[in-house]
Amino acid sequence: MKVIRFEVVQHGLWIPCVVIGFMPVWAQEAAFGQLPAHLPAVASDKIDSSEHAVREEQPATTENATAASPSSPTTEHATASQLPRVFLLDAQRLQSEKEKFRAGGDPILVAAVSRLEQDAKRLLTVTPVSVVDKDNTPPSGDKHDYMSQAPYFWPDPNLPDGSPYIRRDGERNPEINMYRNHQDMSRMAGMVETLALAYYFTGDETYAGKATQFLRVWFLEPSTKMNPNLQYAQAVPGTNTGRGTGLIESICLARLVDDIGVLHGSKAWTDDNQRGMEDWYGKFLKWMLESKNGCDEAAAKNNHGTYYDMQVVCYAFFLGKVELAKSVIQQVGSKRIAVQIEPDGREPLELVRTKAWGYSTVNLSGLMSLAKLAEHVDVDLWNFHTADGRSIRQAIDFLLPFAAGEKKWTYQQLGGWTPGGFTSILRQAAVKYSDERYSAVLAKLSMRDNNTNWHDLLR
């Protein structure tokens, strides 16, 4: 995993993912307007997510996808001499950073792991959260079902009871705080990530044991486990009891796939735990592919569709369904990039939102996550482009002058505009493309904040 010394995070929110193309769990939740409880609240230009079948393999073409030369997903358990089975993270670089840390020759890395371990120690006394920890009861009558309310819907002031609710894009209704499942699931995932990485770098089984406890309570214990569906996610009062857009709330589960890979080799992570998680993810993936809510989200053309694909690919890799993952990846160029990005790099489906910058960067981050995942099956989405120039790189270049301060952002951005969300994109771009502009703007953004944390160096 590459360590870039000058990198810092704007407002401490958007975390660099140089080699993985994906925001960590808590950064996603900050982006989508809800920060997990195990992390401090900070000022930010937060944005929220609210709106908005896998086909046979297709051969790659020069316009669709070009072959790259990454490593394929590994199936071995992690030991002292084996790489962790991860997909969004870079296994080889993760292993390299661990070896470097244990050699003790890099003071910056040593300090980062020390901060990581401090965070992990604070979690050792935290009581695990569960999907059943809520006062509300889903329409099914089963508290094991996840439930949440759509964040941008409010009572209609023109109706006596306010129902059905009406949409006010970008404005979060505080009623959503009555439904704990979204926050608790994100919090659980963030804590598991911290503990799993602390175990991986230090070898301390205490951290692996606590991470395993959190996972077992949320997914495996009969009295507390979550049913593998999001049937009642992001319900709109007076209109429905759940909808496809609710699947944006399970992005954090994609990160957990890598965290489980990092836990392999620990005494706490048993074969029974692994089989149990594979069974849960298998059922959840089946629900995503076959349910009405899942199919609705798959059909979404904006960032929701992007993150649906990202989740399907992650879960398919985790379950060893490589052909399924590949079939989704091979459609990303024509189904996502060509549809979402204009020849000049604009993302019009995100620019119409009330937080246009935030959604543009979030969707671009999702596409870059898919590009990272595509490396596992020798598909190059980093350099995919249509005949008229639609590409990931073009989308980066459209946003670049705004982040650099060369142009003024003229689209709507509730809460005010800052270049937040773009630093992680630039870090990946600086690695994937030979363009000094990315490094120059990245250095400029990094100078705005001197609070480097362990995410900067270990993710």
C-alpha positions as a printed NumPy array, in Angstrom:
array([[  0.   ,   0.   ,   0.   ],
       [  1.555,   3.27 ,  -1.053],
       [  2.341,   5.916,   1.562],
       [  2.17 ,   9.457,   0.251],
       [  3.692,  11.792,   2.816],
       [  2.044,  15.073,   1.85 ],
       [ -1.524,  13.807,   1.691],
       [ -4.141,  15.2  ,   4.017],
       [ -7.929,  15.035,   4.09 ],
       [-10.103,  18.082,   3.6  ],
       [-12.011,  18.607,   6.877],
       [-10.813,  15.198,   8.035],
       [-13.668,  13.57 ,   6.158],
       [-12.667,  12.248,   2.78 ],
       [-10.039,   9.579,   3.182],
       [ -7.381,   8.81 ,   0.569],
       [ -7.67 ,   5.447,  -1.094],
       [ -4.71 ,   5.58 ,  -3.405],
       [ -4.765,   1.961,  -4.396],
       [ -8.334,   0.919,  -3.804],
       [-10.551,   3.499,  -5.452],
       [-13.068,   3.397,  -2.648],
       [-13.987,   5.522,   0.342],
       [-13.756,   3.853,   3.752],
       [-17.027,   3.133,   5.503],
       [-17.123,   6.173,   7.716],
       [-16.115,   8.473,   4.874],
       [-19.012,   7.139,   2.812],
       [-21.415,   7.819,   5.642],
       [-20.03 ,  11.304,   6.099],
       [-20.524,  11.84 ,   2.387],
       [-24.07 ,  10.599,   2.517],
       [-24.901,  12.752,   5.493],
       [-24.568,  10.479,   8.503],
       [-21.4  ,   9.994,  10.525],
       [-21.048,   6.765,  12.541],
       [-21.181,   7.291,  16.281],
       [-17.689,   5.901,  16.954],
       [-16.149,   8.871,  15.124],
       [-16.09 ,  12.523,  16.194],
       [-18.418,  14.971,  14.51 ],
       [-16.66 ,  17.477,  12.279],
       [-17.693,  20.324,  10.074],
       [-18.067,  19.257,   6.492],
       [-19.711,  19.781,   3.165],
       [-21.647,  16.559,   3.684],
       [-23.964,  15.265,   1.036],
       [-26.734,  12.727,   1.305],
       [-27.972,   9.845,  -0.792],
       [-31.65 ,   9.332,  -1.301],
       [-33.013,   9.193,  -4.835],
       [-33.362,   7.335,  -7.191],
       [-30.01 ,  -9.503, -13.577],
       [-26.729,  -9.698, -14.58 ],
       [-26.136, -10.465, -18.27 ],
       [-23.903, -12.895, -20.048],
       [-20.241, -12.056, -20.534],
       [-19.297,  -9.838, -23.454],
       [-15.894,  -9.717, -25.095],
       [-13.823,  -6.634, -24.398],
       [-13.357,  -4.19 , -27.249],
       [-11.246,  -1.096, -27.672],
       [-14.278,   1.016, -26.891],
       [-15.642,  -1.179, -24.164],
       [-12.657,  -2.307, -22.112],
       [ -8.997,  -2.975, -22.671],
       [ -7.025,  -5.702, -20.989],
       [ -4.883,  -4.817, -17.993],
       [ -2.446,  -6.962, -16.066],
       [ -3.566,  -7.114, -12.423],
       [ -3.601, -10.129, -10.179],
       [ -6.726, -12.256,  -9.995],
       [ -8.643, -12.682,  -6.722],
       [ -6.834, -15.033,  -4.412],
       [ -8.612, -17.761,  -2.468],
       [ -6.029, -18.54 ,   0.221],
       [ -6.505, -17.6  ,   3.868],
       [ -4.09 , -14.984,   5.133],
       [ -1.062, -16.265,   7.028],
       [  2.343, -14.763,   7.678],
       [  3.393, -15.674,   4.147],
       [  0.095, -15.252,   2.26 ],
       [ -1.779, -12.245,   1.009],
       [ -5.161, -11.315,   2.481],
       [ -8.162, -12.139,   0.321],
       [ -9.365,  -8.636,  -0.444],
       [-10.831,  -6.95 ,  -3.516],
       [-11.155,  -3.2  ,  -2.962],
       [ -7.922,  -3.081,  -1.036],
       [ -4.63 ,  -3.901,  -2.739],
       [ -3.485,  -7.13 ,  -1.097],
       [  0.162,  -6.939,  -2.088],
       [  0.593,  -3.367,  -0.959],
       [ -1.294,  -4.024,   2.262],
       [  1.078,  -6.883,   3.016],
       [  4.062,  -4.724,   2.075],
       [  3.001,  -1.96 ,   4.47 ],
       [  2.594,  -4.484,   7.274],
       [  6.084,  -5.813,   6.699],
       [  7.449,  -2.276,   6.578],
       [  5.696,  -1.407,   9.823],
       [  7.006,  -4.47 ,  11.611],
       [ 10.518,  -3.676,  10.41 ],
       [ 10.148,  -0.316,  12.143],
       [ 12.013,   1.721,   9.56 ],
       [  9.25 ,   4.174,   8.651],
       [  8.395,   6.611,  11.473],
       [  5.343,   7.991,   9.665],
       [  3.882,   4.528,   9.198],
       [  4.719,   3.585,  12.787],
       [  2.914,   6.695,  14.032],
       [ -0.095,   5.939,  11.838],
       [ -0.414,   2.402,  13.161],
       [ -0.037,   3.739,  16.687],
       [ -3.036,   6.006,  16.102],
       [ -4.913,   3.103,  14.547],
       [ -4.251,   0.998,  17.619],
       [ -5.403,   3.786,  19.922],
       [ -8.698,   3.923,  18.035],
       [ -9.015,   0.139,  18.189],
       [ -8.376,   0.026,  21.934],
       [-11.239,   2.442,  22.536],
       [-13.563,   0.021,  20.756],
       [-12.731,  -2.952,  22.967],
       [-15.293,  -1.909,  25.586],
       [-18.038,  -0.956,  23.11 ],
       [-21.209,  -3.057,  23.243],
       [-22.014,  -4.607,  19.843],
       [-24.977,  -3.134,  17.981],
       [-27.699,  -5.188,  16.347],
       [-30.439,  -4.691,  13.791],
       [-33.01 ,  -5.61 ,  16.446],
       [-31.932,  -2.651,  18.617],
       [-34.809,  -0.385,  17.603],
       [-38.11 ,   0.818,  18.933],
       [-39.761,   0.635,  15.514],
       [-41.156,  -2.579,  14.081],
       [-40.944,  -3.195,  10.309],
       [-44.163,  -3.921,   8.381],
       [-43.195,  -7.6  ,   8.44 ],
       [-43.492,  -7.62 ,  12.222],
       [-39.921,  -8.988,  12.412],
       [-37.331,  -6.741,  14.05 ],
       [-34.611,  -8.745,  12.331],
       [-35.596,  -6.885,   9.157],
       [-33.609,  -3.724,   8.479],
       [-35.66 ,  -0.541,   8.171],
       [-35.031,   3.152,   7.521],
       [-36.851,   6.238,   6.259],
       [-36.022,   8.216,   3.118],
       [-33.98 ,  11.234,   4.265],
       [-35.238,  13.837,   1.793],
       [-38.976,  13.405,   2.258],
       [-41.041,  15.694,   4.477],
       [-44.697,  16.028,   5.505],
       [-46.774,  17.828,   2.909],
       [-47.822,  21.119,   4.579],
       [-50.921,  21.248,   2.388],
       [-52.377,  18.024,   3.773],
       [-53.914,  17.611,   7.25 ],
       [-51.755,  14.63 ,   8.201],
       [-48.854,  15.548,   5.928],
       [-49.084,  12.244,   4.079],
       [-47.921,  11.248,   1.542],
       [-44.598,  12.932,   2.173],
       [-43.032,  15.165,  -0.49 ],
       [-39.43 ,  15.352,  -1.653],
       [-37.074,  18.189,  -0.732],
       [-33.775,  17.146,  -2.291],
       [-30.731,  17.61 ,  -0.1  ],
       [-32.718,  18.556,   3.009],
       [-32.578,  15.849,   5.642],
       [-35.718,  15.238,   7.658],
       [-34.7  ,  14.691,  11.323],
       [-37.407,  12.029,  11.563],
       [-34.894,   9.609,  10.058],
       [-33.065,   9.588,  13.396],
       [-35.96 ,   7.622,  14.868],
       [-34.784,   4.685,  12.748],
       [-31.451,   3.444,  14.078],
       [-30.579,   0.672,  11.65 ],
       [-28.747,   2.799,   9.088],
       [-26.548,   4.518,  11.637],
       [-25.953,   1.315,  13.595],
       [-24.986,  -0.737,  10.547],
       [-22.572,   1.961,   9.394],
       [-21.16 ,   2.258,  12.87 ],
       [-20.687,  -1.501,  13.12 ],
       [-18.88 ,  -1.602,   9.783],
       [-16.594,   1.274,  10.73 ],
       [-15.641,  -0.385,  14.014],
       [-14.949,  -3.706,  12.325],
       [-12.701,  -1.966,   9.806],
       [-10.669,  -0.305,  12.55 ],
       [-10.331,  -3.491,  14.587],
       [ -9.526,  -5.704,  11.603],
       [ -6.735,  -3.416,  10.413],
       [ -5.372,  -3.103,  13.948],
       [ -5.198,  -6.895,  14.14 ],
       [ -3.593,  -7.161,  10.715],
       [ -0.803,  -4.719,  11.458],
       [ -0.102,  -5.634,  15.088],
       [ -1.049,  -9.306,  15.212],
       [ -2.947,  -8.7  ,  18.462],
       [ -5.728, -11.28 ,  18.619],
       [ -7.724,  -9.068,  20.997],
       [ -8.694,  -6.833,  18.096],
       [ -9.659,  -9.763,  15.877],
       [-11.803, -11.157,  18.664],
       [-13.698,  -7.9  ,  19.091],
       [-14.196,  -7.492,  15.339],
       [-15.527, -11.046,  15.194],
       [-17.945, -10.285,  18.027],
       [-19.355,  -7.287,  16.163],
       [-19.795,  -9.367,  12.999],
       [-21.393, -12.304,  14.774],
       [-23.923, -10.114,  16.583],
       [-24.995,  -8.277,  13.422],
       [-25.002, -11.217,  11.005],
       [-24.864, -14.611,  12.704],
       [-26.317, -14.849,  16.228],
       [-29.928, -16.127,  15.991],
       [-31.295, -13.616,  18.502],
       [-29.701, -10.539,  16.919],
       [-28.86 , -11.263,  13.271],
       [-30.114,  -9.147,  10.384],
       [-32.26 , -10.807,   7.762],
       [-30.393, -10.632,   4.417],
       [-32.521,  -8.007,   2.684],
       [-33.242,  -4.271,   2.598],
       [-36.925,  -4.628,   1.816],
       [-37.862,  -1.825,   4.197],
       [-35.007,   0.6  ,   3.543],
       [-35.674,   4.272,   2.794],
       [-39.444,   4.063,   3.097],
       [-41.476,   7.135,   2.102],
       [-44.36 ,   7.65 ,   4.556],
       [-47.696,   7.477,   2.808],
       [-46.169,   6.063,  -0.394],
       [-44.282,   2.83 ,   0.285],
       [-42.681,   0.702,   2.987],
       [-39.288,   0.584,   1.281],
       [-37.713,   1.154,  -2.117],
       [-34.741,   0.303,  -4.27 ],
       [-32.82 ,   3.46 ,  -3.402],
       [-32.405,   2.022,   0.078],
       [-29.629,  -0.205,  -1.241],
       [-27.301,   2.794,  -1.128],
       [-27.288,   2.25 ,   2.629],
       [-25.548,  -1.118,   2.301],
       [-22.397,   0.263,   0.673],
       [-20.643,  -0.347,   3.985],
       [-21.215,  -4.084,   3.565],
       [-18.889,  -4.092,   0.556],
       [-16.048,  -2.86 ,   2.74 ],
       [-16.764,  -5.628,   5.24 ],
       [-15.879,  -8.186,   2.587],
       [-12.292,  -6.92 ,   2.698],
       [-12.319,  -6.707,   6.496],
       [-13.301, -10.365,   6.664],
       [-10.374, -11.153,   4.383],
       [ -8.048,  -9.244,   6.692],
       [ -9.308, -11.285,   9.676],
       [ -8.436, -14.603,   8.028],
       [ -5.68 , -16.353,   9.904],
       [ -6.746, -15.039,  13.297],
       [ -7.794, -17.487,  15.974],
       [-11.115, -15.706,  16.407],
       [-12.163, -15.989,  12.767],
       [-13.174, -19.633,  12.506],
       [-14.296, -21.657,   9.514],
       [-17.816, -21.599,  10.959],
       [-17.741, -17.805,  10.983],
       [-16.554, -17.759,   7.388],
       [-19.243, -20.171,   6.247],
       [-21.878, -18.211,   8.108],
       [-20.877, -14.935,   6.452],
       [-20.73 , -16.55 ,   3.029],
       [-24.215, -17.923,   3.569],
       [-25.505, -14.49 ,   4.624],
       [-23.885, -12.667,   1.698],
       [-25.093, -15.343,  -0.7  ],
       [-28.691, -14.785,   0.371],
       [-28.291, -11.003,   0.308],
       [-26.82 , -11.084,  -3.194],
       [-29.676, -13.307,  -4.364],
       [-32.153, -10.806,  -2.917],
       [-30.358,  -7.937,  -4.684],
       [-30.503,  -9.726,  -8.03 ],
       [-34.081, -11.009,  -7.823],
       [-36.19 ,  -8.674,  -5.667],
       [-38.162,  -5.736,  -7.038],
       [-36.167,  -3.299,  -4.904],
       [-32.919,  -4.792,  -6.137],
       [-33.978,  -4.694,  -9.777],
       [-35.169,  -1.09 ,  -9.393],
       [-31.777,  -0.077,  -8.039],
       [-29.956,  -1.968, -10.784],
       [-31.913,   0.083, -13.313],
       [-30.966,   3.413, -11.695],
       [-28.852,   5.464, -14.081],
       [-27.152,   7.73 , -11.53 ],
       [-24.834,   7.051,  -8.568],
       [-27.319,   4.511,  -7.186],
       [-26.757,   2.266, -10.191],
       [-22.998,   2.703,  -9.85 ],
       [-22.966,   1.577,  -6.241],
       [-25.398,  -1.242,  -6.933],
       [-22.907,  -2.636,  -9.446],
       [-20.036,  -2.125,  -7.04 ],
       [-21.812,  -4.102,  -4.345],
       [-22.796,  -6.942,  -6.657],
       [-19.207,  -7.278,  -7.879],
       [-17.749,  -7.255,  -4.356],
       [-20.186,  -9.851,  -3.082],
       [-19.74 , -12.028,  -6.154],
       [-15.962, -12.036,  -5.707],
       [-16.355, -12.849,  -2.017],
       [-18.561, -15.826,  -2.886],
       [-16.255, -17.046,  -5.657],
       [-18.763, -16.12 ,  -8.37 ],
       [-16.106, -14.632, -10.636],
       [-18.103, -14.96 , -13.853],
       [-20.992, -13.048, -12.307],
       [-18.627, -10.298, -11.214],
       [-17.029, -10.192, -14.642],
       [-20.357,  -9.99 , -16.441],
       [-21.283,  -6.889, -14.42 ],
       [-17.848,  -5.324, -14.885],
       [-17.945,  -5.799, -18.643],
       [-21.089,  -3.681, -18.849],
       [-19.806,  -0.769, -16.769],
       [-18.336,   1.033, -19.764],
       [-21.51 ,   1.06 , -21.826],
       [-24.063,   1.006, -18.994],
       [-22.502,   3.458, -16.538],
       [-19.589,   5.495, -17.928],
       [-21.122,   6.128, -21.358],
       [-24.487,   7.036, -19.81 ],
       [-23.345,   9.059, -16.81 ],
       [-20.441,  11.091, -18.219],
       [-20.659,  13.638, -21.028],
       [-17.857,  14.089, -23.587],
       [-16.664,  17.145, -21.644],
       [-16.621,  15.191, -18.368],
       [-19.812,  16.524, -16.802],
       [-22.033,  14.111, -14.853],
       [-25.457,  15.613, -15.613],
       [-27.44 ,  13.177, -13.475],
       [-25.474,  14.373, -10.45 ],
       [-25.272,  18.037, -11.454],
       [-29.061,  18.413, -11.268],
       [-28.967,  17.605,  -7.555],
       [-28.943,  20.25 ,  -4.838],
       [-25.486,  19.043,  -3.798],
       [-24.049,  18.743,  -7.271],
       [-20.35 ,  18.741,  -6.365],
       [-20.802,  16.142,  -3.663],
       [-22.786,  13.792,  -5.84 ],
       [-20.415,  14.236,  -8.779],
       [-17.445,  13.206,  -6.644],
       [-19.343,  10.357,  -4.971],
       [-20.408,   8.867,  -8.294],
       [-16.912,   9.257,  -9.715],
       [-15.489,   7.518,  -6.65 ],
       [-17.9  ,   4.651,  -7.256],
       [-16.796,   4.322, -10.868],
       [-13.176,   4.276,  -9.738],
       [-14.034,   1.516,  -7.267],
       [-15.437,  -0.494, -10.152],
       [-12.253,   0.192, -12.127],
       [-10.201,  -1.18 ,  -9.235],
       [-12.408,  -4.266,  -8.99 ],
       [-12.194,  -4.764, -12.761],
       [ -8.437,  -5.242, -12.487],
       [ -9.117,  -8.627, -10.869],
       [-10.594,  -9.939, -14.127],
       [ -8.198,  -8.173, -16.511],
       [-10.633,  -5.482, -17.617],
       [ -9.287,  -1.933, -17.888],
       [-11.963,   0.594, -16.979],
       [ -9.4  ,   3.224, -16.058],
       [ -8.708,   3.804, -19.739],
       [-12.1  ,   2.933, -21.161],
       [-13.53 ,   5.667, -23.373],
       [-16.311,   5.998, -25.885],
       [-15.781,   7.262, -29.403],
       [-16.792,  10.763, -28.292],
       [-14.511,  10.767, -25.241],
       [-16.679,   9.786, -22.271],
       [-14.388,   8.324, -19.61 ],
       [-13.452,   8.288, -15.946],
       [-10.442,  10.45 , -16.696],
       [-12.576,  13.014, -18.514],
       [-14.819,  13.282, -15.461],
       [-11.76 ,  13.897, -13.293],
       [-10.535,  16.588, -15.662],
       [-13.902,  18.345, -15.626],
       [-13.795,  18.704, -11.839],
       [-10.073,  19.462, -11.593],
       [-10.076,  23.24 , -12.321],
       [-12.793,  23.813,  -9.722],
       [-10.8  ,  21.977,  -7.062],
       [ -7.686,  23.884,  -8.109],
       [ -9.476,  27.205,  -7.683],
       [ -9.145,  28.064, -11.339],
       [-12.911,  28.115, -11.9  ],
       [-15.881,  28.971,  -9.701],
       [-18.438,  26.231,  -9.063],
       [-21.707,  27.509, -10.532],
       [-23.911,  24.503,  -9.862],
       [-25.957,  24.199,  -6.691],
       [-24.266,  22.941,  -3.535],
       [-26.372,  23.251,  -0.394],
       [-24.261,  24.179,   2.582],
       [-21.634,  25.873,   0.441],
       [-18.935,  24.555,  -1.843],
       [-15.531,  23.203,  -0.847],
       [-13.291,  20.775,  -2.774],
       [-14.165,  18.032,  -0.295],
       [-14.422,  14.571,  -1.8  ],
       [-11.868,  15.243,  -4.516],
       [ -8.614,  14.523,  -2.713],
       [ -9.17 ,  10.749,  -2.67 ],
       [-10.023,  10.883,  -6.365],
       [ -6.802,  12.773,  -7.122],
       [ -4.709,  10.322,  -5.141],
       [ -5.944,   7.476,  -7.277],
       [ -5.619,   9.51 , -10.47 ],
       [ -2.031,  10.398,  -9.624],
       [ -1.222,   6.687,  -9.443],
       [ -3.233,   5.511, -12.433],
       [ -2.456,   8.307, -14.912],
       [  0.822,  10.002, -15.74 ],
       [ -0.361,  13.568, -15.358],
       [  1.533,  16.035, -13.188],
       [ -1.579,  18.22 , -12.862],
       [ -3.147,  15.719, -10.491],
       [ -0.157,  15.684,  -8.154],
       [  0.089,  19.476,  -8.241],
       [ -3.551,  20.057,  -7.3  ],
       [ -3.389,  17.265,  -4.735],
       [ -0.426,  18.938,  -3.045],
       [ -2.318,  22.233,  -3.049],
       [ -5.389,  20.689,  -1.433],
       [ -3.294,  18.765,   1.053],
       [ -1.69 ,  21.917,   2.405],
       [ -5.08 ,  23.11 ,   3.674],
       [ -5.132,  20.601,   6.515],
       [ -2.236,  19.202,   8.52 ],
       [ -4.231,  16.572,  10.418],
       [ -2.964,  13.384,   8.837],
       [ -4.604,  10.295,  10.35 ],
       [ -4.105,   6.574,  10.038],
       [ -6.638,   6.289,   7.218],
       [ -4.363,   8.46 ,   5.078],
       [ -1.493,   6.05 ,   5.363],
       [ -3.061,   2.636,   5.749],
       [ -5.972,   2.664,   3.299]])
